[in-house]
Amino acid sequence: MPDHPVTVVCCAEIYDPGWRWLEAPLADTGVKFEFASCVPKNALERKARRFNVGRLRGSLDAVRLARRTGAKAIVAHGPTLAAWCGLFARAAGLKIPIVAHTFNFTELPNPAKRPVFAWALSDVEKFVVFSTVEKQLYSKAFHVPIDRFDVVHWGVRPPEVETPETPFVQGDYVCAIGGNARDYRTLLAAAERLPHVPFVLVVRPESLEGLRVPPNVTVHVNLPFPRTMNVLLHSRFMVLPLTSAQVPCGHVTLVAAMHLGRTFVITDSAGVQDYVKDGENSLTVPPGSPEGLAQATERLWNDRELCRKLGENGRKFAAAECTEERIAAHFRGWLETHGLWARPSVA
């Protein structure tokens, strides 16, 4: 056990200046956290379109900070930051464990780019992913030994809800939120089959490009996160249509719904099977099936007791498995295996 505080450098693209990752839940380890932000700092970084200069600068800052502080590890949040940190550490001759946390691709890099990523990630010691399918997918895509991957559930505290006692949208409705790997074409086709069911969508500007929106669908674009959570909280339930049966996306949204006690209809994808249990905390439907999505939506719309039961089961699952404390416990274990923290002895 080190006789001095262990320093860990975190590198992330987080706009909240008060963000301190898991500093509070890891207070018992005595770790001192230093942060390197990749948020654009100046006009040059903000205006760059073809290349993310902020990521480049932030990753370099992380490696420099690690050298200057004598850090024992770098935690890079996201695959691109992990790759840059690995490259800069190698170029600087800095031998330091790099943990690629929240390692997730909405879409894998094209085959021409994958060898570049594989080379950049080759020195990363640990990859933390949020589904079993990702462990297998990324190990194969980037030629990384599978034992370097750890699967943990997406863990967060219950989401902040804007004015939770006052609905942003009045009345009964079904909601759909988010943008990564969403199949809104299928959702809108299902909504057309259910003209008596109001839908409220919170999406990105590009999410519905080229699609016709039926009259029973209301669209909001780029709402603040707490307001989006208000839409989710006051909905009867959520619909989460994914683009395929393999896509590893939707974890943030479905865990938020679980924490708020809202069930959902979701595409049956291997990427969410660590969370989703058909008939237990949600209803699953085949990918790309407006008929299946409409039938499941109709079923929940007409059965409030089933909605309540599935939502409560989801809340219990999230409270047990999808918490910051569970993420902290995993990182605490990683520190322990590296001799950077000793578990207190039990008298």
C-alpha positions in Angstrom: 0.0 0.0 0.0 1.5 3.4 -1.0 2.5 5.6 2.0 1.5 8.8 0.1 -1.7 9.8 -1.8 -2.2 8.1 -5.1 -2.9 10.5 -8.0 -5.2 9.5 -10.9 -5.7 11.8 -13.9 -9.1 11.8 -15.5 -9.4 13.0 -19.1 -13.0 13.7 -20.3 -15.3 15.8 -22.5 -17.6 17.1 -19.7 -19.0 20.6 -19.8 -19.9 20.7 -16.2 -17.0 22.5 -14.4 -18.0 20.9 -11.1 -17.7 17.4 -12.5 -15.3 15.2 -10.4 -16.1 11.8 -11.7 -16.4 9.3 -8.7 -14.2 11.3 -6.3 -16.8 11.2 -3.5 -17.6 7.5 -3.7 -13.9 6.7 -3.9 -13.0 8.9 -0.9 -12.1 5.8 1.2 -9.3 5.0 -1.2 -7.4 8.2 -0.6 -7.0 8.8 -4.3 -6.3 12.4 -5.4 -8.0 13.1 -8.7 -6.6 15.6 -11.3 -8.6 16.5 -14.3 -7.7 17.3 -17.9 -10.7 18.7 -19.9 -11.2 18.3 -23.6 -13.9 20.9 -23.8 -12.9 23.6 -26.4 -11.1 26.4 -24.7 -10.7 29.0 -27.5 -12.1 30.1 -30.8 -9.7 27.9 -32.8 -10.9 24.8 -30.9 -14.5 25.8 -31.1 -14.4 26.5 -34.9 -12.5 23.3 -35.9 -14.9 21.1 -37.8 -13.0 18.3 -39.5 -10.8 17.6 -36.5 -11.5 17.7 -32.8 -8.7 19.9 -31.5 -10.0 19.9 -28.0 -9.6 16.1 -27.7 -6.1 16.4 -29.0 -5.1 19.1 -26.6 -6.9 17.6 -23.6 -5.3 14.2 -24.1 -1.9 15.8 -24.3 -2.7 17.8 -21.2 -3.6 14.5 -19.4 -0.3 12.9 -20.2 1.7 16.0 -19.2 -0.3 16.3 -16.0 0.3 12.6 -15.2 4.0 13.1 -15.6 4.1 16.3 -13.6 2.1 14.9 -10.7 3.6 11.4 -10.7 0.1 9.9 -11.3 -0.3 6.2 -11.0 -3.0 5.9 -13.7 -4.9 7.8 -16.4 -8.6 7.3 -16.8 -9.7 8.3 -20.3 -13.5 8.6 -20.9 -14.4 7.3 -24.3 -12.5 5.4 -27.0 -11.0 8.4 -28.9 -9.5 9.9 -25.7 -8.1 6.6 -24.7 -6.4 6.2 -28.1 -4.9 9.7 -28.0 -3.7 9.3 -24.4 -2.1 6.0 -25.3 -0.3 7.6 -28.3 0.9 10.6 -26.3 2.1 8.5 -23.4 4.0 6.2 -25.8 5.6 9.2 -27.5 6.6 10.7 -24.1 8.0 7.4 -22.9 5.6 7.5 -20.0 4.9 4.0 -18.6 1.5 4.4 -16.9 -1.6 2.2 -16.8 -4.4 3.7 -18.9 -8.0 2.8 -18.2 -10.4 3.3 -21.1 -13.6 4.0 -19.3 -17.0 4.3 -21.0 -15.5 2.6 -24.0 -18.4 2.8 -26.5 -18.9 3.3 -30.3 -22.3 4.2 -31.7 -20.8 2.8 -34.9 -17.4 1.0 -35.3 -14.8 2.9 -37.3 -14.7 1.8 -40.9 -12.3 -1.2 -41.7 -9.6 1.2 -43.0 -9.4 3.0 -39.6 -9.6 0.1 -37.3 -5.9 -0.9 -37.6 -5.0 2.7 -36.6 -7.3 2.5 -33.5 -5.9 -1.0 -32.7 -2.3 0.4 -32.8 -3.3 3.4 -30.7 -5.1 1.3 -28.1 -2.5 -1.4 -27.8 -1.0 0.1 -24.6 -4.4 0.6 -22.9 -4.5 -1.8 -19.9 -8.2 -1.9 -19.1 -11.4 -1.3 -21.1 -14.6 -0.7 -19.2 -17.8 -1.4 -21.3 -21.4 -1.5 -20.4 -22.6 -4.6 -22.2 -21.3 -8.1 -22.8 -21.7 -7.8 -26.5 -19.3 -4.9 -26.6 -16.6 -6.9 -24.9 -16.7 -9.4 -27.7 -17.2 -6.8 -30.5 -14.3 -4.5 -29.5 -11.9 -7.3 -28.7 -12.3 -8.7 -32.2 -12.4 -5.3 -34.0 -9.2 -3.9 -32.3 -7.3 -7.2 -31.7 -7.3 -6.6 -27.9 -7.2 -9.6 -25.6 -10.6 -10.1 -24.3 -9.4 -10.3 -20.7 -8.6 -6.6 -20.8 -12.3 -5.9 -21.0 -14.5 -5.6 -17.9 -18.3 -5.3 -18.2 -20.2 -3.2 -15.6 -23.7 -1.8 -15.8 -24.0 1.9 -16.7 -24.1 3.4 -13.2 -25.5 6.8 -12.3 -27.5 8.4 -9.6 -31.2 9.0 -10.4 -31.4 11.8 -13.0 -32.1 15.4 -12.2 -35.7 16.3 -13.2 -36.7 19.9 -13.9 -39.8 20.9 -11.8 -40.7 17.2 -11.2 -44.1 18.2 -9.7 -45.1 20.1 -12.9 -45.3 18.3 -16.3 -43.6 20.1 -19.2 -46.0 18.3 -21.4 -49.6 18.0 -20.3 -51.8 15.0 -20.6 -51.1 11.3 -21.2 -48.5 10.4 -23.8 -45.7 7.9 -24.8 -42.2 9.4 -25.0 -39.1 8.7 -27.0 -35.8 10.4 -26.3 -32.2 10.3 -27.4 -30.2 10.2 -30.7 -27.6 7.4 -30.8 -28.5 4.6 -33.1 -32.2 5.4 -33.0 -34.6 4.0 -35.6 -37.2 6.8 -35.7 -38.4 5.7 -39.1 -39.8 2.6 -37.6 -41.2 4.5 -34.6 -43.0 7.0 -36.8 -44.5 4.2 -38.9 -45.7 2.6 -35.7 -47.2 5.9 -34.5 -49.2 6.2 -37.7 -50.8 2.9 -36.8 -51.8 4.3 -33.4 -53.5 7.6 -34.1 -55.2 7.6 -30.7 -51.9 7.4 -28.9 -50.0 10.7 -28.4 -46.3 10.5 -28.8 -43.7 13.1 -27.5 -40.2 12.9 -29.0 -37.1 14.7 -27.7 -34.5 14.4 -30.5 -31.5 15.9 -32.2 -32.0 18.2 -35.2 -30.9 15.5 -37.6 -32.9 12.6 -36.0 -36.0 13.0 -38.2 -34.5 14.3 -41.5 -36.5 13.1 -44.5 -39.2 11.6 -42.3 -42.9 12.5 -42.2 -44.2 13.2 -38.7 -47.8 12.0 -38.1 -50.2 14.4 -36.4 -50.2 12.5 -33.1 -46.5 13.0 -32.7 -45.1 16.2 -31.0 -41.4 16.9 -31.5 -39.0 18.8 -29.3 -35.4 19.4 -30.3 -32.4 19.6 -28.0 -34.2 20.2 -24.7 -32.0 20.6 -21.7 -31.4 17.2 -20.0 -33.4 18.0 -16.8 -36.4 19.0 -19.0 -36.0 15.9 -21.1 -36.2 13.9 -17.8 -39.4 15.7 -17.0 -40.9 14.5 -20.3 -39.8 11.0 -19.4 -41.0 11.1 -15.8 -44.5 12.3 -16.7 -44.9 9.9 -19.7 -46.9 6.7 -19.3 -43.9 4.8 -20.7 -41.0 5.2 -23.2 -40.3 3.7 -26.6 -36.7 3.1 -27.5 -36.3 1.9 -31.1 -32.7 0.8 -32.0 -31.3 0.4 -35.5 -30.4 -3.3 -35.3 -30.3 -6.4 -33.1 -26.6 -5.8 -32.3 -26.3 -2.1 -31.6 -24.7 -1.4 -28.1 -26.6 1.9 -27.5 -29.4 3.2 -25.4 -27.9 2.4 -22.0 -28.0 6.0 -20.7 -31.7 6.4 -21.7 -33.0 3.1 -20.5 -31.2 3.3 -17.1 -32.7 6.8 -16.6 -36.1 5.4 -17.3 -35.5 2.6 -14.8 -34.4 5.0 -12.1 -37.6 7.0 -12.7 -39.8 4.0 -12.6 -40.8 4.1 -16.2 -41.0 1.0 -18.3 -40.3 0.9 -22.0 -40.8 -0.8 -25.3 -37.3 -1.5 -26.8 -35.8 -3.2 -29.8 -34.5 -6.7 -29.0 -30.8 -6.0 -29.3 -27.9 -8.0 -27.9 -26.4 -4.6 -26.8 -29.0 -4.1 -24.1 -29.6 -7.7 -22.9 -27.6 -7.1 -19.8 -30.4 -4.7 -18.7 -33.6 -5.7 -20.5 -35.8 -8.6 -19.5 -38.9 -9.0 -21.7 -42.0 -9.2 -19.7 -40.1 -8.4 -16.5 -39.0 -4.8 -16.8 -39.9 -4.0 -20.4 -41.3 -5.3 -23.6 -39.0 -6.2 -26.5 -39.8 -6.1 -30.2 -38.0 -7.2 -33.4 -35.8 -4.6 -35.1 -37.3 -2.6 -37.9 -40.9 -3.8 -37.3 -43.5 -1.1 -37.2 -46.2 -3.8 -36.6 -44.3 -5.3 -33.6 -43.6 -1.8 -32.1 -47.2 -0.7 -32.5 -48.6 -3.9 -30.9 -46.3 -3.6 -27.9 -47.1 0.1 -27.5 -50.8 -0.6 -27.7 -50.5 -3.3 -25.1 -48.8 -1.0 -22.6 -51.1 1.9 -23.4 -54.1 -0.2 -22.5 -52.7 -1.9 -19.4 -51.7 0.6 -16.7 -51.1 -2.1 -14.2 -48.6 -3.8 -16.4 -46.9 -0.4 -16.9 -46.7 0.0 -13.2 -45.4 -3.5 -12.5 -42.7 -3.4 -15.2 -41.6 0.1 -14.2 -41.3 -0.9 -10.6 -39.2 -3.9 -11.5 -36.9 -1.7 -13.5 -36.5 0.7 -10.6 -35.4 -2.1 -8.4 -32.9 -3.3 -11.0 -31.4 0.1 -11.4 -31.2 0.7 -7.7 -29.3 -2.5 -7.2 -27.2 -2.7 -10.4 -26.9 0.7 -12.1 -25.4 3.1 -9.5 -22.3 5.2 -9.1 -21.4 3.0 -6.1 -21.2 0.0 -8.4 -18.9 1.8 -10.8 -16.8 3.0 -7.8 -16.6 -0.5 -6.4 -15.3 -1.8 -9.8 -12.6 0.9 -9.9 -11.7 0.3 -6.3 -11.1 -3.3 -7.2 -8.8 -2.2 -10.0 -6.8 0.0 -7.6 -6.5 -2.9 -5.2 -5.2 -5.3 -7.8 -2.5 -2.7 -8.6 -1.5 -2.2 -5.0 -2.8 1.3 -5.0 -5.4 0.7 -2.3 -5.7 -1.9 0.5 -9.1 -3.1 1.5 -9.7 -2.4 5.2 -9.3 -5.5 7.3 -12.3 -6.9 9.1 -11.9 -7.2 12.8 
